[in-house]
Amino acid sequence: MSEELQKYVAAQQILLAHDDLPALDETIEDVGETTYRYIHTHYLWQTAGILVITAVLSIVAVWAVAKGWDARLLIVPFILPIVAFRWVRERIHSVFMKQFADANGFHFQRRGALLEDEAGSVFNRGRAKKISNIVEGKFLGRPLQFFNYKYTEGRGRSSRNFQYTIFELEFLANLPRMYLDAHPEGNNKSPGWRLNNLERISLESNEFNKNFTLWAEPGTHLDALRVFTPDLMSELLKISEKLDFELVGDQIYIYADGLVTKKYRLQYMFTFAKHLMANLGYVLERMRPV
């Protein structure tokens, strides 16, 4: 996308932006489905108006390109409807996360700042970093939070956005860095993704090694074996989601690609995070106490 188009998109987002979240009577099970219903119920005439404007601009753009103008003008008519749809979807997604927080007795914050002490490797990549839809609380007396994270690699037409849903679990431990990669093909990784100063470790299960790649600091092979026991490897192999895990310092990060927009998926991750805290926490705290 050219710099001019990026400025235009930003201008449309400013016009549409405000923090008021819609009041919904329903419990959101699927953000996408609820977004379409909400637009149909609350923005039907606005949608019709936007579609008319888009049609008119499309005719003008086709005429201009036929006269020799830049072919990228054909993209411009579709920017407003796309931005408008995303604006509604983002608000519905925030309501979705708030509902989940309220249902579990957790606190919700729509936007937050990236803390300087975030140790996860994903936070060292790219630019234009944003944290949103933060859900935080405690489980078994330990902090547990999850949120959406977005950053950008590259600039101009070569730029690419990456989004994650991240769970952050905190323990009274001082762990060496270990990164369990559930994407051996690397399709979800940004160009800036690197695991500097880590070495690959093979574990006892051949099936596990086919599905995951474990990276750890040199000299921590025994620590890795104590963490990734046969029981834990068996549980990880049964997970239906492709989730990356990172252990570092006093935290475990669980990374899911993109935004988790379905309630059953978010509940699954939440349940698994609590399971790790209940069954792995005491092992980590005894292994590497603060």
Secondary structure, DSSP 8 states (H G I E B T S, - for coil): --HHHHHHHHHHHHHH--------SS--SBHHHHHHHHHHHHSHHHHHHHHHHHHHHHHHHHHHHHTT--GGGGTGGGHHHHHHHHHHHHHHHHHHHHHHHHHTT-EEEEEE---TT---GGGGSSEEEEEEEEEEEEETTEEEEEEEEEEEES-GGG-EEEEEEEEEEEEEEEEEEEEEES-TT-TT--TT---TT-EEE--S-HHHHHH-EEEE-TT-HHHHHHHS-HHHHHHHHH-SS-EEEEEEEEEEEEEEES---BHHHHHHHHHHHHHHHHHTHHHHHHHSB-
